[in-house]
Amino acid sequence: MTQAADIIVVGGGLTGSAAAIALARRGLHIIHLAPTAPPDRRTSALMMPSMEFLCETGLINDPDAIGHPLAAIRIIDATPRLIRAPETLFEAKEAGSSAFGWNFANSALLSQFQIAAPAEGLTIRNDTVTGYRREGDLGVLTLSDGQDLAAPLIVGADGKKSLIRTAAGIKAHEHQFSEAALVCDLELQRSIGETSVEFHYPHGPFTLVPAGGNRANLVWIDEEPRLKQLQAAGPEALLSAVSDRSQRLFGAVTLASPSFVFPLSTLTVEAAGKCGVALVGESAHAFPPIGAQGLNLGLRDVADLLTSVEATDRSQPDWGQKVSEAYARNRAPDLARTGTMVDALFRSLLAEMLPGQALRAGGLWALKLLPPLRRQAFGLGMGRR
């Protein structure tokens, strides 16, 4: 096989695009296979470490131009449980910052990444991959038109059902929850300002995230049949349920976008890379939208991939394999820590047994009353390393 590029990135989502563009900006020859996909109508809350990485790599310049700051997080225990947690307000100024992060429309973030793409060194192709194999020191991708492309390192950013992960023999474990997430944009009568408001209910949180002015992004986790039933019943039924869940704290509520329901699952892998393949984003991990970890974790993948690439001598014949092995080692502690944290948080929200309720309520009381512990939690939640 003839080498077509230094690295081929498979997958056109936010993490794949960030990886392809950031690598190309470091002077590498990159082919980015990014099949055309429907517009991504979701939003992402990016914490301060992610913002620092995006600014340092030149992927964005001014977050205020396309996003909305998150200066505080308000948690309200709205469960009818015997042991309830206190209402808690976390403010970024306690951590010495003006904001925990920024909330972005995914489509706006992707457009900003594309603006940052270098004029040379990056080839973007609207091609679908149908196969992957390893031949010597090269990873070989077969495209839907039968063409083969080869590179020493293949980056799989092709999602939960990753063909690259499966073909590379990297084992994954996925657990499907009975809960799902309903997302949409809302117009509120009273603004939530720069505060993300999170109501905790028995089947998951109901979260309003600042989206500028009186607008908020809703992420509502509940039993999937209930969410689909409300969605099918029409806008009035959905808005009535939204008003009830938000305890009418923000006045009259109207829909500002269509609603979408996404099933929830967790996905973990035995290793984030091996044999010349590096997995980033949902190819390597997926969690319920708790604590804003999804894209933040994906960007930490990209950061560690850049570090692994730059620390490995490209003159070595097995360069791609060495990068993938170093990347897997670098990512292992963060993936394990974040996976354990998100899984524990989500299961604590669903816990019906009194011991679980007591632990969750006690934990929030401790965070409310102990500033040092609260500041430590800020760092963990934001992904500080």
N, C-alpha and C positions, 0 to 999 in steps of 0.2 A: 504494500500500500504506500501511496505518496502522502506525506503529511500536508494537510490543507491549512492548518492553523496551529498556534501554540496551545490554545484551549478552545473547546467547543462547549457552549452553554446551551442546554436544552430547556425551554420553557420561557414563555413571554410575560409572566406575571411580575409583580413588583420585586420579589427577591431575585428572580432570574435576571431581570433588567438591571437591577442594582449591581449584581455580580458581573455581568457582561460589560457594563459601562465603566465600572470602577477598575476592572482588570485592564480594559483597553486604555484607560487614562494613565495606567502605569507603564505604557509602552509595549504591551503584549499584543500579538495578533490574535484577535478573537473573532470567531464565527458565532453568532447568536441565532439559534433556530427558534423563532417566535411565531407560531401559527396564529392567525387572526382569531380573536376570541370576542364574545359579546362584551360590552362595556361593563366594568366592575363598579357596581353601584354602592359597594360597601365603603365604610370609613375605617381609618386606623388611628389609634392614639399612640403616638411615638414618644417615648420617654426621653429625658434629657441625654443619656448616653447615646441613644440612637441619633438624636439631633446633632450631637457633637461629631459623630462618625460621618453623617451625611454632609455636614458642612466642611469637615476636614478633607473629604474625598472629592469635594466639588459637585456633589450630586444635587444639592440645593444651595441657595444663597441666603434668601430671606424667608424664614418660615412664616412670618406674619403676612407675607404676600399671598400665601395660598392656604394657610391653616389658622387655627384658633387656639390660643393658649389655654392650658389646664392649670389653674393656679391653686385649686383646692379639690378635695374629694370628700363628699359627705355620704356617710353610710347610715341607713335607717333600717332597723330590724322591724319588718312589717309582718313577721310570722305570728301565728296565734299560739306559739309554743309556751310551755310552762316556764322554761328558762330562756330569757331573751337578752340580747346584747344591748348595750347602751347606744344611743345615737352618737356618732363620732364624726368629727371634722378634722381632716388632715390638711394642713396648709403648706404650700411649697416654701414659704418664707421661713418655716421652721428648719428646713434643710438648707437655708442660705441661698435660695434660688427664687427667681420671680415666677417660675412655673415648673410643674413636674414634667411637662412636655407640651406637645401640640396635637390637636386633632385635625386630620386631613381627610378629604375625599380621596379615595384610592385613585380615581381617574385623574385628579389634579396632580397627585404625587407622581404618577406614571408619566404624565406630560412633562413635569419638571425634570425627571430623570432623562427623558429623551432629548430635552434641550441641552443637557450637560454632555451628551454623547460626543466623543471626538470625531473630527472629520476624517481622520485616518486611523487605521488599525482595527476598526470594528465593521464587520459585515453582518447586516441583519437580514435574515431570510425567512419568508413566510412558508416554511416547509415543516411537514410532519414526519417524525421519526417512527419507523416501523420495526427497527431491530437494532441490537447492539451486540458487539462481540469484541474480544481482545485478540489482536494479532501482534505478537512480539511486544514491542514497546509502545504500540499505538492502540487506542480505542477506535473502533470502526463503527460508524453509525450508518444504517441503511435508511434512506428517505423513501417517502411514498411513491416517488417517481422511479425508484430502483437505483438511484445514484448512491454511491458510498462516499462518506467523508471521514477523514481520520485525523486524530490529534493525540499527543501524549497524555493529555488530561481531559476528561469529560466531566462537566458539571451538570448534575441532574437537578433541575428546578422544575420538574414536571408534575408536581402535586402528589396528593395522597396515593393515587393509583399509579405511581411512577413506573414507567416501562424501564427506565434506566436502572432503577433500584432492583427490580425483579430480574432483569437480564444479567446484572452484575452479580447476582447471587447474594445480595445483602438482605438478611432476614428482617422482617418487620412484624410487629404485633399491633393489631388494631382492636380497640374495644368500642362498641357502639352503645351510646346512651339512649334511653327512651325519651330524653328531653331534646328539644330543638331550640333554635334561636330565630326570633322574628326581628327583622331590621327594617327601619323606614326612617324618614325625616319627618319631624313634627314642627308646627308653628305654635308657640305657646303665647298665651295672653301676657304672662309675666316671665321675663327672661331669667334663666339660671345663671347669667353672667359667665364667669370663667370657672364655675364649679361643676364638676361631674357629680351627679346625684344618683346614688345606688340604693334602691329599695330591695331588701332581702325577703324573699317569699319561700314557701316550702319546696318549690321545684326549681328554684334558681333566682338570680337577681333580675331586676327590672331597672335598667340603667339609662339615664339621660346624659348625653355628652354634649358640651357646648359646641355649637356650629355657627356662631356669629349672630348678633342681634337677638331676636326672640326665637331663633331656630335651634333645635336640638336633634341629635341623632339618637334614635331609640334602639337599644339592644335588649330584647326581652327573652329570657330563657324560661321555658315552661314545658309541660308535656306536649309532645308533638301533635297528637290528635286535637288537643284544645286549641293550639295556635292555628292549625289549619282550618278548624271549624270556625274560629273567629274571622279568619281571613276570607273564607268562603261566604260568610254571612253578610259581608259588605262593609263599606266604610263606616256607617253609623254604628254598627255593632262593635267594630274594632275600636273606634274612638271612645265609645262608652266604657269599654273594658280598660282602655288606656287611662281614661280619667279616674276610674276607680283605683287602678294600680298606682297612679301617681298621687293618690289621696287628694286630688284637686288642689294641690299646693300652687299650681302655676296657672290657674284660671282655665278659660276655655282653650281647648286643644283642637287643632285641625291637621289633616294630613298634608304634607308638603311633597310627598313622593309615593310611588307604589310601595307596597310591603312585600317582603320576601321571607320565606321560611327555609332555614338551613338545618339539616340534621347535625347532631353533635357526636364527636367521637374523639378518642385519643389514639395517637399513633406514635410508636417508638421503634427505633432500629437498633440492631446489635452493634452497629458502628456507622459513623457518618461518612466513612469513606474507606475504600480499599481497592487495590489492583487498578489504580489509575482512574478511579471514579470518586468524585466528591459530591455528596448530597447536601443541598441547601433548601431552606424553607420547608414546605409541607411534604416534600419528598423524604425529609429526615425526621419530622416531628409535626404533630398536630394536637391541639388541645382545645377545650371549650374556651370561649372568649371571656376568661376570668383574669383580671389583673393586667389586661392589655399586653399579653406576652407573645402573641402570634408573630406579627411582623417584626417586633423588637427582637425576638429570638432569631428570626431569619436574617436580620441585619447583622447580628453578632456572628452568625454563620459566615456571612460575606467578609466581615472584618477578619475573622480567623483564617479564612481562605486566602485573603490577601497576604496575611502574615506568613502563612505556610509557603505560598508561592515565592515570596521575596526571600525567604530564608533558605531556599533550596537551589542548588547550583544547576542551571538549565543545561549545562554542557554534559551532564551525566546521561548515559543512554536510558536509564530507567527513571528519568526525572518525574514523569507523571505519577508513577507508582509511589515514589518517595514523598511527593506532595500529598497524595491522598492519605498515606499512612500518618504523616505529621499532622494533617488536618484532623483526622479521626482522634488522635491523641489530644489535640488542643480542645476539641469540642466536647469530649466525653464528660468532664466535670460539670460544665455549664448545662448540658442537656439533662444530666441526671438530677442536678439540683433544681432546675426549673420545672422539670417534669414532676418531681416529688412535690414541690410547692403548689403547683397548679392543681394537681390531682387532690392533694389534701384540702385545699381551699374549696374546690368544687364539691367534694364529698361532704365537707363540713356543712355546707349550705343545704345539702339534701338530708342530713342526718336527722332521724326521727327519735333515736334512742337518747335517753336523758344524759348519759355520759358524754355523748358527742355534742349535744346542745350545751352542756356545761363547759366543755373545753372551748368551744367557739365563743361563747359569751365571755368566759374568763379571759380568753386571749384579747378580745376587743376592749374589755375593761383595763387590762394591763397596758395596751397600746394607748388608751385614752389617758391613763393616769401617770405613765412613766415616759417622760420625754426622751431619755437616752434609748429606750427600747423602740420608741416610735421612729427616731431618726435611723436606727439600724434597719427597721422595717422599710423605711423609704428607700434606702440603698438597695436592699434585696429586691423590692418590687420594681424599681427602675432598671434593674439589671447591672448595677455597678459591680465591677470585678476588681 
